[in-house]
């Protein structure tokens, strides 16, 4: 950092010292100007006049007052104007005390609003110029009198311009900071949404496959001694479910990798094209599942396709866990106008309530509703009349995020 830059930072940190230096410079200028006679025969001549004691005193007092111009700008302006009036009416020759009033007027204009600047500026200009013209020893049309008018007007205009620029820069900085805060909040919101989506995927994958593993492992343990062939078949299903669970977990966790990571998965997300495969996994676990579809030929956006698959997967997992050993499930996927409707029914004989509604411990149905609602659809789940449970989801075939070619 250069010496000039360090001095600038130090003066900003110590404004009183800067004002003292300014007051000293103004005093030197006023003292120098008091030796110049602008009415000399051959132009302004140095040493043509000498200030008297009163003039030196007034100049010194007005310069000292400028040291406090930041703390009490209006008071300093009143003091310097009063001293200038005294100098204009009594001094012969005149002392240029009005220079300090010009600096004080600039300070007031740069620290207040525009209406106040106009009022204070006009008042100062009128008082000083009127006093110089009417009460001074010189004729009213003298060049010194017109100079006071010009300098006070320029001081008010310059102070107002500086204040306007400072307000403009502050507004730009504030807008930039607000935009930065908005970007950060948007980034945090997107991160939270992505974490919630990944959590839903993990729940769907784990709940489905672990439920199947649990059922098949129970079957294997029950028939291990008497029917080893059936136990082997059940263990084979356990192995297959475990392999599927690991694959889907690897694909889901891979979303957390960077886009350039060569190990990131490239397999497409599951959809309704794997519905028969999903139903077979439950059939192998002992749950009869019937599938009826009237949506063939309908091309769904990837988000809708995944949501429909996950709704069916979660609903069948709940049937497997809660509906009882004799339960059967029916799955229907129907295209109805601009929507696709997914329904999962069961005839469970045991009390079949969603875990999150019974003890507050699960997230399955909550995740289903969040998925469907995020796409602009609706999802309902509840007991059926006469026993069993019903899950019904309505999903739009076209979403706000779908591509134009995602048509039926």
N, C-alpha and C positions, 0 to 999 in steps of 0.2 A: 504494500500500500504506500502510495506516494505521500510526501509531506503535505501537499495541498489537500489531498483527500482526507488525511488524518485530521487536519485542521478543520475541514468542513464538518466532519462527524463530531468533533469536539464542540464546535460552535452550536450545532444542533442540540447537543446534549446540555449545553449551558447557554440558554437564550438570553439570560441577563447580561452575560459577558458580551454577547453579540450586540445587544442594545446599547451597552456602554460604549463599545467601539463605534457604533453608528452615531451616538450622541457626540462623541469626541470629534468625529469627522465633520458633522454638521456645524459644531462650534468653530472648528478651524475655517470652514467655508464662510460662515457668517463674519468672523473676524477679518478674513481676507477681503470679503466683499465690502466691508465697512470702510476700507481704504480707497475704494474705487468710486470715482465721480462719473456717473453715466452722462451728466450734462456738460462735461468739459468741452471746450471749443473744438478740440481735435479728437473727439471720441472719448471713450472710457480711458482714463489715465490713472495709473497706479500712484498712490500717494497724494492724490489731489485733495483729499480730505482726511481727517483723523477722527475716530469715534471718541465721544466723551465718556466720562465715568458711568453715567446712567445707561448709555447704550451698551457698554461692556457688561454691566450688571444684568441688564435684561437679556442679552444674548446668553450669558452664562446660566441664568436661571431657566431659560427655555430649553437649553441643551440638557441640563440636569433632569428636567421633567421628562425628556424623551427616554430616559433610562427605564421608566415605568410604563412605557407605551403599550406593552403587551398585557400587563396586569390590569390597568385602568385606562383603556384607550380614550373613552369619552372625557374622563376627568383631565387627562393630559391634553386633549384637544382644547378644552375650556381654558386651561391654564395658559397654554401657548397662545391662544387667540387673545386672551386678556393682556398678556405681555406684549403681543404685537400691536394691540390697540394703543397701549401706552407709548410704545416706540413710535407709532405713526403720528401721534398727536403732540408729543413733547420733544421728541428728538430733533436736534438740528446741528449737524446733519443727521438724517435718518439712519438707524441701524437696521440691517436686514433680518430682524427677528421673525418676520413672517415666514422665513424658510423653515423654521421649526414647526410652525402651524401647518404648513404644507405636508410635512412628514407625518404629523399627528393625524391630519385629515385622511391621508392615504391609509394609515393603520386602521382607522375606524371603518373606512369603506371596505377594506379587505377582510374585516372580521364580522360584518353585520350583513343584513339583507339589503336588497336593492331599494325598497321604499325608504328605509332609514338613511341609506346613503344619499338619496336625492334630497331628503329633508335637511340632513346635517350639512351636506355640501352646499346647498343653496343658502342656508343660514350663514355658514362660515364665509362664503363668497360675498354675500351681501354686507355682512358686518365689516370685514376687512376692506373690501373695495369702497364701500360707502364712507367708512372712516377716513381712508386715505384721500378720497376725493373731496369730502366736505369739511373735515376738520384739520387736514394737514396744511403745512405751509406752502406746498406746491399747488399749481393750478390743477383743476380736476382732470384735465385732458393730458396730464403729464404721462410720459412713457412708464414711469415706475408704477403709477396707479393702475394702468392697463395691464402691466406685467403681473401684478398681484391677482387680478381677475383671471388671467390666463393660467397662472400656476395653480391656483386653488381648483379651478375646473379640471385641469389635467390630473391633479392628485386624486380627486374623487373618481374620475373615469378610470384611471389606472388601478386604483384599489378595487373598484367593482369588477374590472376585467380579471384581476388576479383571483378574486373570490369566486367568480364564475368558473374559471379554469380549474381551481382547486375542487369545487363542487363536482364538476364534470369528471375529473380524474377519480375522485372518491366514488362517484356513482359507477364508473366503469369497473373499478376495483371490486366494489361490492357485488356487482352483477357477476363478475368472474368468480368471486368466492362462492356466491350462491349457486352458480352453475356447477362449480367443482363439488359443492356439497350435494347437489342433486345427482351428479354422476356417481358419487360415492354411495349415496343411498340407493340408487338404481342398481349399482353393482352388488351391494349387500342383499337387496331384494332378490336379484337373480340367483345369487349364490344360495340363499335360503330356499328358493323354489327348486333349484337343482338338487340340493341335499334332500328335500322332501320327496322329490321324484325318485331319486336313487333309493331312499329308504323304503318307498312303496314297492319298488321292484324287488329289493332284497327280501321284504316281507312276503311278497307273493311267491317268490321262488322257494324260500326256505320253508314257509308254511305248507305249501303244496307237497314238495318232495319229502320233507321230513314226516309229514302225516302218512304218506304212502310207505316210507321206510318203516315207520312204527307199526303199521298194520301188518305188513309182510313179515317183519321180524317176530311179531306176536304169533302169527300163523306158523312160522318155522319152529319156534320154540314149543308150540303146542303139539305138533305132529312129528317132532324130530325122532322120537323113539318108535312110534307105531307106523308111521308112513314117511320113511326117509325120502322117497321120491318126491312127494309133495313138498317136503321141507326144502329139498334142493331147488325145486321150482320157485318156492317163495324167496329163497336166498338169491336166486338169479334175478328176480324182480327187484330185490333190495339193491343188488349191484347195479342194475340198470337205472333205477331211480337215483342212486347216489351219483352215477356218472352224469346223468342229466342235470342233477342239481349242481354239480361242480362246473359243468359247462356253462350253465346259465349264470352262476355266480361269477365265473371268470369273465363272461361277457359284460355283466353289469358293473363289476369292479373296474373293468377296463375302460369304462367311461371316464374314470378319474385320471387316466393317463393323459399326457400331452398329445395333441393331434399328430405330432411328428414322430411319436414313439412307434418303432416298428413292431412292438409286441402288442399294440392295441388291437382289439378284435375287429374283424371286418364282416362278421356274420350278421345277417339282417335280424331285426327283432322279431319275436314270434308273433303270429297273427292267426286269423281264422283259417288259413290254409293248413294249420297244424291242429285243427279242432279234433279230427278223427284220431290223431295220435294221442292227444290229451285224453280223449274219452277212453282209449285203450288202456292207458296207464291206470285209470280208476277201475276199469273192468278187471284188469289183472289183480287189483287189490281187493276184489270181491264186491264192488259196487256196480250194480247194473245201471248202465247209462244208455239212454236212447237219444239220438240226435236227429233233429228235423230242420232242414234248411230250405229257404226259398229265396236266398240272396245270391245264388250262383250267377256269375256274370257281372256282379257289382264290384267295381274297383274302389277300394276305400283308401283314404289318406292313411299314411303309416301310423299317425297318432291314434286315429279312430280304430284302426285294425288292432293295434296293440291293446288299447283300452278294452275292446270287446273281448279279446282273448283273456285278459287278466280278470275281468269280471266273471267270466265262466269258470276260470281256474279257481278263483277264490270261493265262488259259490259251491262248486263241487267239493272243494276241500272242507268247507263247513259241513256239507252233507256227510262226508266221510267221517268227520270227527264227532258230529253231534246228533245225526238223525237216527242212529241205532243200527243194529246188524241186519235188519230186514228191509232197510230203506231202498228205494229205487229213485233214480233221478231222470228227469227229462229236460233236454236242452233244445231250445228252438231259436233260430236266427231268421228274422223275417225283414224284408225290405218293405217299408210302408211310406210311400211318398218320398219326401226328402230325407227321411230318417231310416235308420236300421234299428230294429228292436231285438234285444237279447233277453230271453226269459229262461230261468232255471227253476224247475219245480222238483219237489221231493215229497214223498209220503211218509216221512219219518214218524215213528210212533212215540219216541221219547220227547221230552221237552226240548225244543229246538229254538234257542234264542241266540242272537249274536253275542259273542263274548264281550264286546265293548258295552252292550246294553245290560248285560247281566251283572258283571262285576267290575267294569271299567278297566279291564286289563288288556284288551286287544285293539287291533288297528285295521282288521281286514275290511269290514264294511265301510269304515271311515275312509280307507284308501280307495275303495271302489267309488264312493260318492265324490271324492276329490278328483279322481281321474275323469269321471263323466262330466262333472260340473265344469272343470277346466276347459272342456271342449264344447261347452254350450248345451250339454244334454241334461238328462235327469235320471236319477236312480232311486228306486224304492225297494225296500226289503221288509218282509214281515210274515207272520204266520198265515197259513191258508185256512179257510173255513173247512172244518172237518179234519184237520190235522196236516202236518207237514209245514213246509216253508216255501216262500216264493221270493225270488230276486228278479227284478224287472228293470232293465236299463234301456233308455232311448238315446241314441247317438246320432248326430247329424252326419249325413254322408259327406257333405262339404263343410269344412271349417274355415275360419278366418286365416288359418295358417296353411291351408291346402294349396297346392299348385293349381293353375288353371286347368291342367289336363287330368286332374283327379275327378273324373266324371263317372256317372253310372253307365 
